[in-house]
Amino acid sequence: MSTTLIIGASGQIGKMMTRTFIQSGNSVRALVRDKSKLADLESDLLEIVEIDLEEDFSRAFEGVDNVMFAAGSGGQTGLDKTLLIDLWAAKKSVDYAKEANVKHFVMISSIGADDPDKLPSKIKPYLVAKHMADEHLIQADIPYTILRPGSLTNEKGTGKITIKRPQAREEMAISRQDVATCALFVLGKEQLKGKTFELYNGTYEFENILV
């Protein structure tokens, strides 16, 4: 059985991804800074590795087949954490993944990371960090898929999305659950490697719009 490393597994999307993966019968290695945040998740398919992303976390990549990067500094931290987590930890994750010869690296990025100057935003430093992390992954010569969700909501997932950016800013949203489910869907699919998708609430099943 293949093992997927989920980086940032105790975050909102990361935890949903972890739960979704193990409920689907997938083996998961969850990388977290504080393992107590996953205390409510118990499964023989789950291995928790407790390491700070500001340290050397290369050992978490030993023996894994796939990597999901879902870590983020969070909206309550300063620009220092945006730089250290959203950019530097992401960059190190790509480098460690390349050394480990992973089969698929899925990056959870953000709408606006393609061109941080294009969308008016108060989170431009965050978008710049995401942009640089994405570019490093693209240039790393490892199999990748980049997912750039719109504004994240806590609504129940529908399993239906669109990858075309809506005209209205208020429609540029997607549930965290749908992002987690989409991450599981793209994993290991050869035809989705080397591609980048924006994700929004929509009317299309994953297989009808991504593949």
N, C-alpha and C positions, 0 to 999 in steps of 0.2 A: 504493500500500500504506500502511495506517495504521501509525503508530508508537506504541508504548507506553513511557512513561517508568517505569522501576522504581527507586524511591528506596530505598536500602539494599540494593543489588543484591549486595553482598559478604557480607551476613549469611547465616545458615543457610537461612532460608526464601527470602530475596531471591535467593540464588544458585541455589537449586532452581527458583524462578520464572523466572529468566533463562534457565537451561538448558532448562526445559520449553517456554518461549515460542519460543525460536529453533529447537528441534527440531520444533516444530509449524508452522514456516514464518512466524512472526511477527517483524516488525521491532522491535527493542528498543533503547532508549537507557538504558544502565545508569549510574545516578548513584552514585558511590562516593567515599570519602575517599582510598583507596589502590588504584589500578588494578592493582597487582601481584597483588591477591587474586583477580583474574579472569584471570590469565595462562594458566590452563588452558582457558579458553573462547575458541574462535576461530570466527568466523562472519562472513560478509558481511552478515548481518542484525543484527550487534551493533555498536553505537557506545558507547564508554565515555567518560563525562564525569567528570572528577576534581575534586570540590569538597567542601569541608567543610560539613556541614549547619548549623554554627554561624555560617556566613558568608551572604552574599547568593548564593543559588543559582537565582535566577529565570531565568537564561539557559538552564538545562537544559529549560525548558518550551517553548521556542520551536519551533513546528512539530509538537508532539506532539498526538495525538488522545486518548490515554487515559493515566491515571496510576495506578500501583500504589504505595501507601505501605507498605513492609515494613521500615522502619528501626526500630531499637530500641537503647537505651543498653546493654543487656546486664546480666546478673546480677552482674557483678563491679565495676560502677561505683557511684558515690555518687548521692545524691538530686539533686545538681546536674545530672548528665548526664540523669537521668530527666526533670527539668524541661525541659532545653534540647533534648533529642532527641524524647522520646516525646510531649511537649506542644508546645513552641514550634516545633520544626522541622515537626511535623505541621500546626500551625496555619498556618505560613508556606506550606507546600505547598498547602494548600487555597486560600489567598489567591492564590498564583501561578497555580494551576490555573484559578481563576475569571477572572483577568485574561487568561489564554491561551484561554479559551472551550473547555476540554477537553470531550469528549463523555461521558466516564465516569471517575469517580474511585473506585477500589476501595481501601478502607482495611483493612489487616490489623490488627485490634484484639485484644481478649482477652476470654475469659469473665470475668465479674465487672465489666466496664466499664459495664454497664447500671446497676449499683447497688453501688459499692465498699463500702458498709456491710453488704451482705447476706451475702456469703460471708466466713467467717473466713479471714484471709489475712495473711501476713507481708509481702506486697508491695502493701499498700494504697496507698502513694504512687504506685506504677506504675499501679494501676487507676484512681486519681483522674486521673492524667495522660491515660490512654487515654479515660476518660469525657469529659473536657473537650475533647479533640481530636475525638472522635466527635460531640459536640454542636455543635462549631463547623462541622464538615462538614455536618451535618444542616441547620443554619441558613444555610448559605452559598448556597443556591439554585443548586446545580450538580448534575448527575446523579451519583448515588453508589450504591454498595453497600458495606455494612460487614460484614466477616467476623470473627466472634469465636470463634477456636478454643479448645478446651480445652487441657489440659496437652500440650505438644508432645513427640513421640517421634521417634526416628530409625528406626523400623520401616519396612519397605517399604510403599509405598502400595497400597491395595486398590481405590481408585476407588469405594468405597462408604462412605457416611456416614449419620449421623442429625443432625437439627437440634433434636431434643428433648433437653433436659438430662437425663442419667441420674440416678437416685436415689443411686447409690453414688459417692462421690468418686473412687474408684480407676478408675471407668469413664469419667470425664470427660477423655478423652484422644483425640488424633488424631495421625497421622503428619505430619511436615512436608511430605512428598511429596504427601499428599492435600490439604493446604492449598494448595500450589502449583498442583496440577492443578485444584482448585476455583476458584482465582483466574482461571485461564485460561478455565474454563467459563463463569463469570458475565460475563466481559468483553463489553461491547457488547450484552448482551441487555436489550432495552427493558423486558421484564416484571419484571426483577430490579432495576431502578433504583428508588431510594427505599426499599430494603428492608435489613433487618439480620438476619443469620443467625448462630446459634451453630453450631459444627461439632464433631462427635465421630465416633469410629469407629462404623460402623453397617452396615446391610445394604441400604441404598438406593443405587441409581445416582443420580448428580447430577441427571440430567434427570427422574427420577421423584420427587424430593423438593423440588427448588428451583424448578422451573418450574411 
